Amino acid sequence: MSRGRLLMCSMVIAILAASTRWSVQAVTGPSFAFVAASAVLALPWYVLLVVSVRRHGKSGLWVLLGAPLVLLWPLWFGLFWYACSHGADCP
C-alpha cells in the first residue's frame, strides 16, 4: 500500500472511532458501549500504524495523525474512571 492510502485508511478508521459516541449510543441507549466500540476500532488502526512504520519507516508516521481521534473516547473513559476511583464526586 502507498503512504497516501495508508493515511486515508488511518483517517477513516479514526473518524469512525471518534464518531462512535453518536452512532453507537443512539442504538444502545445511555451506556458506555461507544467506548468499547471505539476501543475495537483502535485495534485495526494500531495494526495499520505498525504496518505503515515497518513498510515506510519514519515516513510512515503520518498515520499518527489519526491518534487523537482514535484515542478520544477510551482516554476520556480512562480519565473519568481514574477520577471516580480516587475520590471525585461522580454520579
Summary of the structure (lengths in Angstrom):
residues: 91
radius of gyration: 15.3
end to end distance: 46.7
largest distance: 48.8
contacts: 250
relative contact order: 0.19
helix: 85%
strand: 0%
